[in-house]
Amino acid sequence: MRKLLICCTIALQLATVLGAQTPAGSRSQPAATPSRNTQPASNTTRSSAAPAGTSTRSSAAPAANKQRAATATPSRTTQQPGASTRSTAKTELSPAGTRSNTPEPGTAGALSRTASPSKPPTAKTVPAQMPAAPATLQASEPMLKVQWMTLEEALEKSKTEKRKIFIDVYTDWCGWCKRMDESTFVDPEVSQYLNDNYYPVKFNAEQQQDIEFNNKTYHFKKNGARGYHELAAEWLNNRLSFPTVVFLDESFTLIQAIPTYLEAPKLETIINYFGTDSHKTTPWETYERKYNSTQQR
């Protein structure tokens, strides 16, 4: 009985072993004749082999990729900044100034495309040549100026027509004197009144020429590196300050010397004050207030 059980057990084990070997054979058989369903297995074989290839390529490619990254790829990335640098240089030369050196988001390609032309962009807002001046400006009347003369010329004219003499005492180094020439004496009201009512005289306080005036000869006096004319010192009461305007009456007698820079409205009031002989009857403050109120109307 025990022997029978042992034999049955052995038979069951053999059957189990044979049963396990039979499916293995059936599985290996389709591998010899692959079908469409078994093609993914080849794909898996390819995929399993492909990583090796890619790993081989990737192992070999990094060196090449590094070389390309050092040569080809960086050349592209550095070429665009170069192009943007060229475009930046061009936009800096453009007077219009409509482009910024730093591109805004989404405009890098536009800036790189604008850098591709060989010729720099021409600003459309700046004309190649300035337009000619209008004919009306060219045909405009010249500015009215004071008709300056020398003291000798004023004295000669006084022999035929008596007028007061207005004298601008100046020096060549006086900056405020030049400013009065450029601003005050070009005022039309001032220049017109001086030309119509005075003999306007320019007198250099440092001139070295002898002058005969009121039966007296005046000379140049050396004083250090410079000097002064005696006639200027007499008119200014030895207070040599420039610019100074001097008023002489019709008999060449000193009315007053005013040592300061004068704006056109102020000088206009003064020359009217002495020109109308108002200084003989009206105080200056009263006349100035009345004159200014009349001009404002």
C-alpha positions as CSV (number, residue, x, y, z in Angstrom):
1,M,0.0,0.0,0.0
2,R,2.8,2.4,0.9
3,K,4.6,1.4,-2.3
4,L,1.4,2.2,-4.3
5,L,1.2,5.7,-2.8
6,I,4.8,6.3,-3.5
7,C,4.3,5.3,-7.2
8,C,1.3,7.6,-7.5
9,T,3.2,10.5,-6.0
10,I,6.0,10.0,-8.4
11,A,3.6,9.7,-11.3
12,L,1.9,13.0,-10.3
13,Q,5.3,14.7,-10.1
14,L,6.3,13.5,-13.5
15,A,3.0,14.6,-15.0
16,T,3.5,18.0,-13.4
17,V,7.0,18.3,-14.8
18,L,5.9,17.2,-18.3
19,G,3.0,19.6,-18.1
20,A,5.3,22.5,-17.3
21,Q,7.7,21.7,-20.2
22,T,5.0,21.4,-22.8
23,P,3.8,25.1,-22.7
24,A,7.4,26.3,-22.8
25,G,7.8,24.4,-26.1
26,S,4.6,25.9,-27.4
27,R,5.8,29.4,-26.5
28,S,9.2,29.0,-28.1
29,Q,7.6,27.7,-31.3
30,P,5.9,30.9,-32.4
31,A,9.3,32.7,-32.1
32,A,10.5,30.7,-35.1
33,T,7.6,31.8,-37.2
34,P,6.8,35.3,-36.1
35,S,3.4,36.7,-36.9
36,R,2.0,40.2,-36.9
37,N,1.1,39.9,-33.3
38,T,4.7,39.1,-32.5
39,Q,6.0,42.2,-34.2
40,P,5.9,44.3,-31.1
41,A,8.3,41.8,-29.7
42,S,10.7,42.8,-32.4
43,N,9.9,46.4,-31.6
44,T,10.8,45.7,-28.0
45,T,13.9,44.1,-29.4
46,R,14.6,47.2,-31.4
47,S,13.7,49.4,-28.5
48,S,15.9,47.3,-26.3
49,A,18.6,47.5,-28.9
50,A,17.9,51.1,-29.7
51,P,18.8,52.4,-26.3
52,A,22.1,50.7,-26.7
53,G,22.4,52.5,-30.1
54,T,21.2,55.8,-28.7
55,S,23.4,55.2,-25.7
56,T,26.2,54.6,-28.1
57,R,25.2,57.7,-30.1
58,S,24.6,59.7,-27.0
59,S,28.0,58.5,-25.7
60,A,29.6,59.5,-28.9
61,A,27.3,62.5,-29.5
62,P,28.1,64.4,-26.4
63,A,31.6,65.0,-27.7
64,A,30.3,66.0,-31.0
65,N,27.5,68.0,-29.4
66,K,29.9,69.7,-27.2
67,Q,32.0,70.6,-30.2
68,R,29.0,71.7,-32.0
69,A,27.8,73.6,-28.9
70,A,31.2,75.3,-28.8
71,T,31.2,76.1,-32.5
72,A,27.9,75.9,-34.4
73,T,25.3,76.5,-31.7
74,P,27.0,79.3,-29.8
75,S,27.8,80.9,-33.2
76,R,24.1,81.2,-33.7
77,T,23.4,82.5,-30.2
78,T,26.3,84.9,-30.3
79,Q,25.5,86.0,-33.8
80,Q,22.1,87.2,-32.8
81,P,23.4,89.4,-30.0
82,G,25.9,90.6,-32.5
83,A,23.1,91.4,-34.9
84,S,21.2,93.1,-32.1
85,T,24.3,94.9,-31.2
86,R,24.6,96.1,-34.8
87,S,21.0,97.1,-34.8
88,T,21.6,98.9,-31.5
89,A,24.5,100.7,-33.0
90,K,22.3,101.6,-35.9
91,T,19.5,102.8,-33.8
92,E,21.8,104.9,-31.7
93,L,22.9,106.7,-34.9
94,S,19.3,107.3,-35.9
95,P,18.3,110.8,-34.9
96,A,14.7,109.7,-34.6
97,G,15.4,107.6,-31.5
98,T,12.3,105.5,-32.0
99,R,13.9,102.2,-31.1
100,S,15.1,101.1,-27.7
101,N,18.5,99.4,-27.1
102,T,16.7,96.7,-25.0
103,P,14.1,94.8,-27.1
104,E,10.7,94.3,-25.6
105,P,9.3,90.8,-25.2
106,G,8.5,89.3,-28.6
107,T,10.5,91.8,-30.6
108,A,14.0,90.1,-30.5
109,G,13.3,88.5,-33.9
110,A,12.2,91.8,-35.3
111,L,15.4,93.4,-34.1
112,S,17.5,90.7,-35.5
113,R,15.7,90.9,-38.9
114,T,16.3,94.7,-38.9
115,A,19.9,94.1,-38.4
116,S,20.3,91.9,-41.5
117,P,20.3,94.7,-44.1
118,S,23.8,95.9,-45.0
119,K,22.7,99.6,-45.2
120,P,21.9,101.4,-41.9
121,P,18.3,102.6,-41.6
122,T,17.7,106.2,-42.7
123,A,15.8,108.4,-40.3
124,K,12.7,109.7,-42.1
125,T,12.1,112.6,-39.7
126,V,15.4,114.5,-40.6
127,P,15.4,116.0,-44.0
128,A,18.6,115.7,-46.1
129,Q,18.6,119.5,-46.6
130,M,17.1,122.3,-44.6
131,P,14.3,124.1,-46.5
132,A,14.9,127.5,-47.8
133,A,13.8,130.5,-45.8
134,P,10.5,132.0,-46.7
135,A,10.6,134.9,-49.1
136,T,8.8,137.1,-46.6
137,L,11.6,136.8,-44.1
138,Q,14.2,137.6,-46.8
139,A,12.2,140.6,-47.8
140,S,11.7,141.9,-44.3
141,E,12.9,145.4,-43.4
142,P,16.3,145.7,-41.6
143,M,16.2,146.3,-37.9
144,L,16.2,149.9,-36.8
145,K,19.5,150.9,-35.2
146,V,20.9,153.8,-33.4
147,Q,22.8,156.1,-35.8
148,W,26.0,156.4,-33.7
149,M,28.5,159.2,-34.4
150,T,31.7,160.5,-32.9
151,L,31.8,163.5,-30.5
152,E,33.4,165.6,-33.2
153,E,30.6,164.8,-35.6
154,A,27.9,165.7,-33.0
155,L,29.6,169.0,-32.3
156,E,29.7,169.8,-36.0
157,K,26.0,169.0,-36.5
158,S,25.1,171.1,-33.5
159,K,26.3,174.2,-35.4
160,T,23.4,173.8,-37.8
161,E,20.7,172.2,-35.6
162,K,20.8,172.3,-31.8
163,R,20.1,169.1,-30.0
164,K,20.9,167.4,-26.8
165,I,23.8,164.9,-27.0
166,F,23.4,161.4,-25.7
167,I,26.8,159.7,-24.9
168,D,27.3,156.0,-24.3
169,V,30.6,155.8,-22.4
170,Y,32.1,152.3,-22.8
171,T,35.3,150.2,-22.9
172,D,36.3,147.3,-25.1
173,W,36.5,144.9,-22.1
174,C,33.1,145.8,-20.7
175,G,30.6,142.9,-21.0
176,W,27.6,144.9,-19.9
177,C,28.3,147.5,-22.5
178,K,28.2,144.8,-25.2
179,R,24.9,143.6,-23.7
180,M,23.3,147.0,-23.9
181,D,24.4,147.2,-27.6
182,E,22.7,143.8,-28.3
183,S,19.5,144.4,-26.3
184,T,18.8,147.9,-25.2
185,F,20.0,149.9,-28.2
186,V,18.3,147.7,-30.7
187,D,14.9,148.4,-29.2
188,P,12.9,150.2,-31.9
189,E,11.4,152.8,-29.5
190,V,14.8,153.6,-28.0
191,S,16.6,153.8,-31.2
192,Q,13.9,155.8,-32.9
193,Y,13.7,158.4,-30.1
194,L,17.5,158.8,-29.9
195,N,17.8,159.3,-33.7
196,D,15.0,161.9,-33.8
197,N,15.8,163.9,-30.7
198,Y,19.5,163.5,-29.8
199,Y,22.9,163.3,-31.3
200,P,23.8,159.8,-30.1
201,V,27.6,159.4,-29.5
202,K,29.8,156.4,-28.7
203,F,32.7,157.3,-26.5
204,N,35.5,154.9,-25.6
205,A,36.7,155.9,-22.1
206,E,40.2,154.5,-22.8
207,Q,40.8,156.1,-26.2
208,Q,44.2,157.8,-26.5
209,Q,43.3,160.5,-29.0
210,D,43.3,164.1,-27.8
211,I,39.9,165.8,-27.9
212,E,39.1,169.5,-28.1
213,F,35.9,170.2,-26.2
214,N,34.5,173.5,-24.9
215,N,37.7,175.3,-25.6
216,K,39.8,172.7,-23.7
217,T,42.0,169.8,-24.7
218,Y,41.6,166.5,-23.0
219,H,44.3,163.8,-23.0
220,F,44.7,160.1,-22.2
221,K,46.1,159.4,-18.8
222,K,48.1,156.2,-18.2
223,N,47.0,154.3,-15.1
224,G,48.7,151.0,-14.5
225,A,48.2,148.5,-17.3
226,R,45.4,150.6,-18.7
227,G,44.4,154.2,-18.5
228,Y,41.5,156.6,-19.0
229,H,40.6,159.7,-21.0
230,E,40.3,162.9,-19.1
231,L,37.1,163.9,-20.8
232,A,35.4,160.6,-19.7
233,A,36.7,161.2,-16.1
234,E,35.2,164.7,-16.1
235,W,31.8,163.6,-17.3
236,L,31.7,160.7,-14.8
237,N,33.0,162.9,-12.0
238,N,36.1,160.6,-11.7
239,R,33.9,157.6,-11.0
240,L,34.9,155.4,-13.9
241,S,32.1,152.8,-14.0
242,F,30.8,151.3,-17.2
243,P,28.5,151.4,-18.9
244,T,27.5,155.0,-18.2
245,V,25.1,157.1,-20.2
246,V,25.8,160.9,-20.2
247,F,23.3,163.6,-21.2
248,L,24.5,167.0,-22.4
249,D,22.2,169.9,-23.2
250,E,22.2,172.0,-26.4
251,S,25.1,174.1,-25.0
252,F,27.2,171.0,-24.2
253,T,26.6,171.4,-20.4
254,L,26.4,168.2,-18.4
255,I,22.8,167.4,-17.4
256,Q,23.5,164.0,-15.7
257,A,25.6,160.9,-15.9
258,I,23.8,157.6,-15.1
259,P,26.3,154.8,-14.4
260,T,24.5,151.5,-14.7
261,Y,23.2,148.9,-17.2
262,L,19.7,150.0,-18.4
263,E,17.0,147.9,-19.9
264,A,15.1,149.3,-22.9
265,P,11.9,150.3,-21.0
266,K,13.9,152.1,-18.4
267,L,16.1,153.9,-20.9
268,E,13.1,154.9,-23.0
269,T,11.6,156.7,-20.0
270,I,14.9,158.4,-19.2
271,I,15.5,159.7,-22.7
272,N,12.0,161.0,-22.8
273,Y,12.4,162.7,-19.4
274,F,15.5,164.7,-20.6
275,G,14.4,165.0,-24.2
276,T,11.2,166.9,-23.2
277,D,13.0,169.0,-20.6
278,S,10.7,167.5,-17.9
279,H,13.7,167.3,-15.6
280,K,13.5,171.1,-15.3
281,T,9.9,171.0,-13.8
282,T,9.0,167.5,-12.7
283,P,10.8,165.2,-10.2
284,W,11.9,161.9,-11.7
285,E,9.7,159.7,-9.6
286,T,6.6,161.6,-10.6
287,Y,7.5,161.6,-14.2
288,E,8.4,157.9,-14.3
289,R,5.1,156.9,-12.6
290,K,3.0,159.1,-15.0
291,Y,5.0,157.9,-18.1
292,N,4.6,154.2,-17.2
293,S,0.9,154.6,-16.6
294,T,0.5,156.3,-20.0
295,Q,2.4,153.6,-21.8
296,Q,0.3,150.8,-20.2
297,R,-2.8,152.4,-21.7
